[in-house]
Amino acid sequence: MQIIKLIFVVASIVLLAITGGGAVDFTVEQVNEAMSKHGYTPNWDYLNAVVPKVNGAFQDPNEAAEFIAQCGHESGGYQYIEEIQCSQQNSCEGMYGTGAEGKNYHGRGFIQLSWPDNYRAASQALGRGDDFYYYPEIVAQDPNVGADVSIWYWQTRVANYPGVKEKHFGATTRAINSPVECTGNNVEQSRNRWDLYQIVCDTLGVNDRSDESGCYN
């Protein structure tokens, strides 16, 4: 038990070092309201894992709203923590590269972490050694881990992507899913992300917002 506690302490310290600490004060009820307005039915366990971590990790309310909206889209409004079509054992075998024997690296967490190298990088950055590489299912089994991994992915793969600091919301979509959505295809998916972001901002009272550009326009 002491070892488990120590692991979580180390992971928290590492995540704090990555993010710099937070200055956001959103509530679970607000995020639930935003998702519900968009037709989703969130899992409260997932919201209770994500929202406090967002408050502790983000300095800018607009960036936090972008993160909440993008994760909301990726997770079906915080209903899912694992890629639906791959949730059955070996149903997506080999689709996302090969790593540890018998393991699949499909989307898990609220931003749908995928590919072996990303699992290993997230695990090491969060003080878990190679745990997520050898046991990628951990990311979907514990919503707190799913939230930590999603914040790590945002801070290391999205936050500094060209156009994001300039407050182009579409740039966050491009950073997350550019091969699929920002090539003239699946525009309705990208617009869903934007529409959800607008609802999140309205509900959470974020007025200094990003513009729509950066992906499909």
C-alpha positions, 0 to 999 in steps of 0.5 A, a space after each residue: 500500500 505504501 508503494 502505491 501511495 508513493 507512486 501516486 505522489 511521484 506522479 502528482 509531483 511530475 504532473 505539477 512540474 509539467 503544468 506549473 500548477 493551476 488557477 482555474 476554478 470550474 465545478 463538476 456540475 458546470 462541466 456536466 451541464 455543458 456536456 448535457 447541453 450538447 446531448 451527452 450523458 457524462 459519467 460522474 466518476 469520470 467528471 469527478 476525476 477530470 475536473 479537479 485535475 483541470 483546476 490544478 493543472 491549468 492557469 488559463 481558463 480558456 485553455 482549460 475550456 479547450 481541453 475540457 471540450 476536446 476531451 469531451 468530444 474524444 470521450 463522447 461527453 465523458 461517457 467513455 474512457 476507451 476507444 469503443 470499437 477496440 474495447 473488446 480484447 484483441 479487437 483492434 490488434 495491430 491497428 496501433 503498432 506493436 509493443 509488449 506481447 499481447 497488448 493493444 495500444 488503441 485510444 484510452 484516456 479522455 484524449 484517447 492516447 494511442 500508439 506504443 511510444 506515447 504510452 511509454 512516454 506518458 508512463 515515464 513522464 508520470 513517474 510510472 516507469 514503463 507500466 503503461 507500455 506493458 499494461 496499457 489497460 491501466 489508462 482505461 481502468 482508473 479515471 484518475 490515471 486517464 485524466 493525468 495521461 490526458 493532461 500530460 498529452 495536452 501539455 506536451 503534444 497540444 499546448 505548444 502546437 503552432 497556432 494554439 498559443 495564438 488562440 486558434 481553436 482549430 489548431 488544437 484539433 489539428 494537434 490531436 487529430 490532423 491526419 483525419 480531420 484537418 485535410 478536408 475530410 470529417 469536417 462535421 467532427 471538427 465542427 462538433 469540437 468547436 460547437 462543444 467548445 462554445 457551449 463549454 465557454 458559455 457554461 463556464 463563463 469564459 469570455 476571452 476565447 479562441 477563434 475557430 480557425 486552424 483546422 478546416 478554415 
